[in-house]
Amino acid sequence: MLEVFNNLFMSIAEQMGLSLANTAYSVNIKERLDFSCALFDVEGNLIANAPHMPVHLGSMGESIKTVIRRNAGRIKSGDVYVLNDPYNGGTHLPDVTVITPVFDDQGEEILFYVGSRGHHADIGGVTPGSMPPFSRTVEDEGVLIDNLKLVEGGRLMEDRMRRILAEARRPARNIDQNMADLRAQVAANEKGAQELRKMVAHYGLDVVRAYMRHVQDNAEESVRRVLGALKDGEFGYEMDNGAVIRLKIKTGADRRNATIDFTGTSAQLDNNFNAPTAVVYAAALYVFRTLVDADIPLNAGCLKPLHIIIPEGCMLNPRPPAATVAGNVETSQCITDTLYGALGVMAASCGTMSNFTFGNAQYQYYETISGGTGAGPGFDGCDTVQVHMTNSRLTDPEVLEWRFPALVEEHSIRKGSGGRGKWSGGNGATRRIRFLEPMKAAILSGHRRVPPYGMAGGDPGGLGRNWVERAGYPESGERIELSYADEIDMRAGDVFVIETPGGGGYGAPE
């Protein structure tokens, strides 16, 4: 029965995801599938999810708990809430979470919650695509939404939502698209609510609630068993901007719990690589779930054996209004590899999502670009796949070229970019996009200066690079090297080139 309910819960989240992809408008959600759907118990604990985005799933519970705490006694049947505040369970502003309480048939008692988090193609901010490389405060990154009622009594509060998106200091650029995607998120949540009510009708509320506890208890026990096989460790990992993530992992005397201490990590940054604590929890949840060799849902039970210490005021527990747009996508990847480094289980992966955005007043586009994965004892890394905290697709070239004035000239495997070792790291990718009209383009990336580490004598992965070739290069146009976080005005005929890092090797090369 535990296995039956594991799959039932996951199936509902998957149906929510299908509904969201089918009804969304933006390329980002419809084609790239940059979203996550999940089920939560009445206290806001993650029960199950579809295999969507780990950085969303491990952090969404904090958003649910924010809504529960701040609306206690006032939530009615037919209400739906929306937020993206990084300091209340959000990750960064483009990730907008829609939360629906699931009431009983009489509309009197809240039984569960369902949530969908989608990365909106633009939510305002200083650059199109809302991933500004040089933001200094969260206000630079777009429209902040905190615990807002999106639907009241079954009626979409569209006028109010449009006003909020339009009247912020740095307003959204395509509000029609935002509203279309928000409606799709509401519809996805409604699908989840309907399926949960069917489950209750079939099995009874007591049974469903009992198995919501059981799946968490099973995940907790699975992680506790893993902890018994792990060694204590510590690790420090420098990022391209000079910040360092430090942690110590120490298992308890009974070997069934662990403390993860980030003391010594760099202080809050004046750039946007700060990560909200929800992102740290998401990374820890993901890493320890991957160590469990069993087919269990990623849920809140995985975190119960872990005591996580994050000093206030450090880059992983910043004070508002610190900028966080890169913390979600870049720092999260470094946290993950730092955890694996401390545990000694595998070499670093590409460690970056290589976030590429471009746009103007009419178009806004965002994508993450895959790289190589790290090798480990008994396995090589994989070439150019999305890894760790991201799990999105890349837009099909036909769709990208149909929806935007750009050409995909190349997307290929960067041979030789994976670190050598007894088991070799995966290779990164080369991606070339030619622009057909003027746009502003931006890159937020990592491991352009510090290579992904190898382990046990394996070589590090190859560094990534970003540059622009002006129209006519190499005969007439110039080549402009870009840093790990940069932006540039593209002209018609210019090519933006991104080389993503490879993964580290494991074991001394033979």
Sequence and secondary structure as in RCSB ss.txt:
>XXXX:A:sequence
MLEVFNNLFMSIAEQMGLSLANTAYSVNIKERLDFSCALFDVEGNLIANAPHMPVHLGSMGESIKTVIRRNAGRI
KSGDVYVLNDPYNGGTHLPDVTVITPVFDDQGEEILFYVGSRGHHADIGGVTPGSMPPFSRTVEDEGVLIDNLKL
VEGGRLMEDRMRRILAEARRPARNIDQNMADLRAQVAANEKGAQELRKMVAHYGLDVVRAYMRHVQDNAEESVRR
VLGALKDGEFGYEMDNGAVIRLKIKTGADRRNATIDFTGTSAQLDNNFNAPTAVVYAAALYVFRTLVDADIPLNA
GCLKPLHIIIPEGCMLNPRPPAATVAGNVETSQCITDTLYGALGVMAASCGTMSNFTFGNAQYQYYETISGGTGA
GPGFDGCDTVQVHMTNSRLTDPEVLEWRFPALVEEHSIRKGSGGRGKWSGGNGATRRIRFLEPMKAAILSGHRRV
PPYGMAGGDPGGLGRNWVERAGYPESGERIELSYADEIDMRAGDVFVIETPGGGGYGAPE
>XXXX:A:secstr
 HHHHHHHHHHHHHHHHHHHHHH  SHHHHTS  EEEEEE TT  EEEE S  HHHHHHHHHHHHHHHHHTTTT 
 TT EEEE  GGGT  STTEEEEEEEEE TTS SEEEEEEEEEE S   SSSTTS  TT  BGGGG     SEEE
EETTEE HHHHHHHHHHSSS  S HHHHHHHHHHHHHHHHHHHHHHHHHHHHH HHHHHHHHHHHHHHHHHHHHH
HHTT   EEEEEE TTS EEEEEEEE TTSS EEEE TT  B  SSS    HHHHHHHHHHHHHHT  S     G
GGGTTEEEE  TTBTTS  TTB  HHIIIIIHHHHHHHHHHHHTSS        EEEEE SS EEEEE  B    
BTTB   SSB  TT       HHHHHHHSSEEEEEEEE TT S  SSB     EEEEEEESS EEEEEE   SSS
    BTT       EEEEE TTTTTSS EEEE SEEEEEE TT EEEEE      BS   
